[in-house]
């Protein structure tokens, strides 16, 4: 087996390198034809200087400015928050059009996945009946319904409403008595029931409710959803008509069943929940009839996310997603690059990759707006790296961003979308979201993603109520340590055992299996169903 490399420079123009293993002070490393003496102990994933830096000198990584030296750094010295400060190049507009050579897709062009075809032409990787409230006042009733439907269909549980649902199930299966229906008698073996609660819909500002309406409408329109049961109190800011208007704006010809109940119009909770149980049972029974059938890979719409990133994320897991994204773009599929605070420093490349000038202009406008709101709140993009990021070598936002942007590969950017907008174009798209893991994942699924690829270097346990979330580790130590949450390990890239292209091929095969329902993600097995709407301007 080949000797483990000790350093890597991720772009030819970089003046720093990443430690692939722990390095000791005084160690001399032969790197790119010259000797580098390590000035102090350096932990793997951290960066060392390939040239001496004076105060104010530009630090280049991934081929872009990621910071400036705030103190003198000798060649071979460790870069840290004590001697480096965040800095990124300013971008005013498109400077060139970047050409793209699409990857060879001969081995993939005739492949299919087994998905749920919807009347509007979208194809789901899941078949979900979704319950959610328009306002937090209905969270308790959603929890009651969750208890009724989940426990009755999966485990015995005595409950008045459950007995009602049980009697309906028995009437369909020919069962008798008061015992819970067995798994064999379960009518709903081809559909899942999922539940969302949230703290919005009233209070705050009216814009919050309109934003939430768009997000929830996106969840209903997502191809993974067969239909929805929606609860309203009646007096809240997020009125039923606002939600209906948001749904109509996304898909005016939608025939997807949406059952809406207004508690203040209906009266007692008992009356409302009895109607919900009866009506939803009939709707779920019909939705359960939809079967998986073959669909081209162009029907995949994949969200690209990273969370709990480390110093290896940008050289293993994220570039693997980048090559996978390029393959999907070449196949006519859709990928979504978001987390706008983590695109700081790579704006010029992204603007130059926009197919339409208007897209590049909109991207810069959204970035400027976002940064201004963060500054107005007393913060800044430079405060984005978390303590965990910094501990593992991501010491500036621009450095973190340059690695995070690798998830988007090299393909042209076909569209730029704001939070809550439903993505309607194939190819690589940009979506304005925060960098917060759950808020971002929540947003991408609300914009139509039927699967999310989520890279992590430190370990992030999260999932989504309606879309599979595939967890990809940047290093093998994490994959072994947190094997219960990691689906794919890209650590072989760090050790030199696998190439990025080989890992991307494995990734796409895994995506097809998950999309077809033959593999269940670890997040799904753990029943991780996180949902957090973004209250704009107060989140990084």
N, C-alpha and C positions, 0 to 999 in steps of 0.2 A: 504493500500500500504506500502511496506517495506521502512524503513528509508534509505535515500540516503547515500551511503558510501562516506566517505570523502577522503580516500586514497586508492590507489591500487599499488601493487607491481607486475610487469608484468612477472617476472621470479623468481623462488624460491631463486636463488643465488644473486639476486640484493641487493645492499646496499643503494639504493635510492627508493623513492616512488613518485607517481604522485598525485597531488592534484586534486580531482574530483570536488571540489567546492572551492570557495574563503575561505581562512583560515585567522584567526586573530592572531596577536602576543599574546602569553600567553595562547592560547587555548590548552587544553590537550585532546589528542585523544587516545582512546584505540585501538591499532592496533597490531594484531597478538599476543595478550596476554600480551602486555606491554604498558606502557604509553609513549606517545611522546608529548613533549611540543614544540609547534611551536614558534620558536625564533623571527620571524618577520612576517609581513603581507605577505601572499603568494597568488598570483592569481591562479585560477584554470588553469590546464594544466602544471603548473610549477612543479619542482622537489624539494623534501626536503631530507635531509640526514637522513638515518635510523641508522647510526653509526657516531661517531665523525671522522673527517678526518684531518690528518696533511698534510703539504705540500709534494706533491709527491705521496700521497696515490692513489690507483687505484679506479676509480668510475665505478661500474658495473651496467648495465641496459640491459634488454633483455638477460641477461646471458652472455654478452660480455663486454669488456673494451670499454667505450665510452668517457673517459677523465681521467685526473689526477687533483687532487686538487692543485691549485696554491697559495692558502692561507688556513689558518686554518678554518674549518667549524665544528660547534658544531652539535650534534645530534638534529634534528628538524630544522636545519638551511636551508635557501634557497640556492639552487645552481644557480649560475649566471655566466655571462662572466667575472665577477670581481674575482671569486674564482675558476674557472674551466677552464682548457685549453684542447684542442683537443688532443686525444691520441688514438691509436689503436694498437692491437697486430700485429706483423709482421708474415707473412705467407710465407713459402718456398715450400710447397707442400702438398700432401694428407697425412693425418695422420691416417685416418680410413675410413671405408665404412659405411655410415649411412643407416640402414635398414628403410623400409617404409611399414606401414600397410595402404593399400588403403582404402578410405572410402566406406561405403556401397552405391552402386549406383542402387539398385533394383528399386527405384521409378523413376529413370531417364533413365535407359538403353534402353527402348523402345520409349522414347520421340523423337520427330522430330521437325525441324523448316521448314518453307516454304522459300526455297532459290532459287537462280538462278544458275542452273547447267551449268558449262562450259565444253568444249570439253576435257580439260586436267584433268578432275576429280575434280577440285576445285569447291566450291559452294559459291556464293556471297550472302551477306545479302542485297545488293543494286544492282541496274542495272543502271550504269552511263555511259554516253558518255563523255569523258574527252578531253578538249582542253588545250594545253600548248605549250610554246615556248622552243626551245633549247637554246635560248640566250635572254637576257633582251632587246635587240634591237627590238624584236618582241612583247614586252608587249603591246604596243599600239594597234597592230592589234588584239591581243587576247581580249583586252578590247572592241574593235569595234565588234568583233564576239559575245562577251558576251552580249552586248547591243542588237544586232540583234536577237539572238536566245532566250534570256530570255524574252525580252519585247514583241517580236512578239508572242511567244507562251503563254505568260501570260497576257500581257496588250497591248492595242493599242499604237502604236508608229510609227510615220512617219519617214522613213529612206529608202534610195534607195536600200540598200541591203536587208532591211527588206521587202520591197515591192516584191523583187525577191523571198524571202523565202515564203512570203504570197501567191504569185501566185502559188508556188509549192504546198503549203498546200491546196489551193483552188482546184487545179486540182485533188487532191486526195479525197477531201470531196464533190466535186460538187458544191462548193460555187460560188458566183459571187460578183461583185462590189469590192470596195477598202476598206471596213471595215475589221477590224482585225477579225481573226477566233475566234469563241466563244469557251469557254471551252469544250462544248459538241462536237465541231468539231475537237478538238485537237487530232492529231494522236498519240501524244507521252505521253499518260497517263500511260504507263508502263515503262518509262525510264526518267531519269533526265539528264540534261546537266550541267556539272560543268567545272570551268575554274581555271587554275593555272597560276600565274605569279611569277617571281623570279628575283633576281639581279645577277644571275650567267651565266655561259656558255662562258664567255670570260673575259680577264683580269686575275688578280691573277696569280696562278700557274696552270700548265697543270693538275696536280693531282686533283685540284678542279673541273675541267670540267669532268674528268673521274669519279669522285665520284658522281657528279650530274647526269651523264649519267646512272649510276647504279641505283640511286634513282628513276629517271623518268621511267626507264625500269621496276622497281619493281611496280610502280604505274600502268603501263599498264598491267602487268601480274597479278595484284591483282584481285581476283575473283569478286570483286564488280564492275569492269570495263568491259563494253561490247566491247568497242573499243575506239580509240583516234584519234584526229586531231592534228597534230604536225606542228608547224611553225618554219622554219629555215631562217636565213638571208643568210647564205652561207659561209661567211669568218671567222666565229667565231671559237674559240678553240674546242668547243663541236660540232664536225662535225657530219653530219647525219650518217656516217658509224660507228662512235664511239658509237652512240646511238643504232644503229642496232646490233652491236657486243655485247653490254651490254644486249640487249633484247634476243639475241640468246644464250648468256651464261646462262641466267636464264631458258629459255624454247625454246630449238632449234626447237621443233616441233609445236610451237604455230601457230594457224590458226586465231587468233584474228585480226580483221581488224584494221590496223594502217595507216592513211592517212597522208603523209608527203609532205610539200610544201616548196620549196626553193625559196625565194623571188628574189635573184639575178639571178637565172636561169629563172624565170617566167617573170620578168619585172615589170610592174606597180602594185601598190597595188590593183587597181581596177580589173585588170585581175586575180590576185591571189585570192582575196576575193570572186570574183564571182565564181571561180572554187571551193573554199572551201565550200561556201554555197550550191552549187548544189550537190557536191559529198557527203558532210556530211549529207545533208537532206536524201539522198537515204540510206546511211549507218545507220542513226538513225532509219529510218523507218523499216529497217530489224531487228535491235537490239531490237526494241520495241515489236517484236513478241515473244520474250522469256518470258515465264510465270514462276511464282513461283510454285515449286513442292516440296514435302517432302524430307528432307535430315536428316541423323542422326546427333546427336550432335557432333560426331567426326569430322565433317566438319567445326566446329567453330575454328577460329584461333584468339585468343583474346590478345590484348596488355594490359599490366598492367602499369598504370601511376599514379603518384601523383604530385600535384602542389599546391602551396599555403598551405603547410602542417602546422598543428598546433600540440600542445602537446597531442591531443587526436587521431591524425591520426594513430599512431602506435598501438593503443589499441582498436580501433573500426573499422574504414573504411578499413584500410590496412589488418588486420587479416581476415576481411570478404572476401576480395578479395583472400586471401590466401586459405581459405577453398573452395571457388568457383573454384580457380585454381586447387586444388587437385581433386575436383569432375570432372572437365573437363579432367584432365590428366588420371583419372581412366576410363573415357568414351572414351578415344582415341583421344581427342581433343588436341589442341595446345595452350599454353599460353606463353607469352613473357615477361620476366623480364629484364629491361634495366636500364638506368640512372646509369652508372658505377661510377660516383663520389659519388653516394648515396648508394654504396655497400661497401664503405670503412669502415673496422672494422668488417665486417661479411664474409670476404673472406674465412676464414678457414671452416666455415660451408658449404659454397657454393662449395668449392673445394671438400670437403668430400662427397657432394651429387652428384657430377658428375659421371655418369655411366661409362664413359671412362676416363682413366688417361690423355689422350691427351686433353680432354676438360678442365680439371682442369688446366693443364699446359698453355693452350691457354688463359684461363681466367686470370691467373696471369700475363702472358706476356702483355695482353692488358691493364690490370690495371696499371702495371709498366710503360708502354709506355705513358698512359694517364697522370699519375701523373707527369712524367718527363716533358712532354710538358707544363703542367700547371705551374710547377716550373720554367721552362725555360722562361715562359712568365711573370715571376715575381709574380706569385700567388701561390696557393696551395689548396689542398682539404679542409684544415682547414678554408678557407674563403668561403666555399660553403653555409652555412646557410645564408639566406637573412635576412634583418632587420625584415621582417614580421615573419619569422620562429623564430628568437631569441625572439621577443616580446611575442610570444606565447609558449615559453618554450623549443624550440629546440636550445640549446646553443652551441653544438659542431657538427661537420660533422658526427662523428661516432654515436652520439646519434640520429641524423636525419636519418642516414643510417640504423641503426638497426631497426628503426620503418618502414622505407620505404621497407626494404627487406621482411617484413611480407607479402607483396603482393604476394610473390612467394610460400607461403604455405610451405609444408614439402616434396613434392614429389621429386623423383630423377630428376636430370638435364640431359636431353638427348642430348643436343648439345650447343655449344658456337659459336656465329656468330659475325662477325665484321660488322661495319656500311656498309649498302648497299648490304649485302649478303641476299639472299632470303631464308627464313626459310623453310626447307624441312622435318623436323622431328616432329612427334607428341610428346606430353608431354611438360613439362616445359623446356623452352630454355632461354639462356642468349644472349642478343644483346647489343653490345657496342654502346652506345649513350651518349650524354651529359645529364645532369639533367634538362636543360632548357625545360620547358613544351612543347612548340610548336615544337622545334627541335626534341625532343624525340618522340612525337606523330607522327610527319611527318615521322620519320625514321621507326617506327614500322609498319606503314601502307605500307611504301615502301618495307618492308620485308615480306609483305603478310597478315598482320592482317586485318580481315574483320570486326572487331569491336574493340573499345578501352574502357576499364573501367578506369575512371579517378577519383581518390579520392582527396578531398580538405577539408581543415579545415578553410581556410580564404576566399575561393571563387575565382575561376579562370574561366573567360569567354573565352572559346576556343572550337573549333571544327575542323573538317577535311573535305576536299572537297569530299572524296569518301567513308569514313568509319564512321558509327555512333559512337559518343563519348558519353558514359553514365557518367554523373557526380554524384558522391557519396559524401555526406557530412559526416564529422566525428562527427558533433554535431548538435543538433536540432536548436539551435539559428541561425546558418548559413542557415539551410534549410528554416527557416521562413523568415529570412532577405533577402535572395537572391533566393527566390522561382522560379524566372524566369530562373535560370540556373541549379538548382539542380533537379536531377531525383529521387534519392533515399537517404533517411536519415538513417544513422546508429547510430544516437544519442541515441536510445533506449538501446544500449549496455552500454553506460556510466551511464545512470540512473538505469540500472538493469532491465528494462522492457522487454528486449529481449536478447537472447543469440547470440553468433557469428554464431552458426550453423543455428539458425532460420533465421538470416539475410542473410546467404549464400543461403538458400533455396529460399528466396524471390528474391535474386539477380539473381539466375539462371532462375527463372520463367520470370523475367523482360528481361533477355538476350534473351530468346526464343521469347518473344513478339516483341522485337526490331528487331531481326534477321528475323522474319517473316513479318515485315512491318506493324504489327497491332498497334505498339506504335512508335511515332516519338520522338526522344530525344529533350530535350530543346535546345541543340546546333543546331540541324537541324531546329527547329522552328525559331530560331533567325538567321538562315542562316550564322552561323559562320564557315567559310571555310579557316582556317589558314594553311599556308604551308611555312615552313622556313627550307631550307637545312642547314646542319651543315658544316661550314668551320673548318675542324678538328684542334684541338689543341688550339683554342681560345675561348672555351666556357665551362662553368661548368654546 
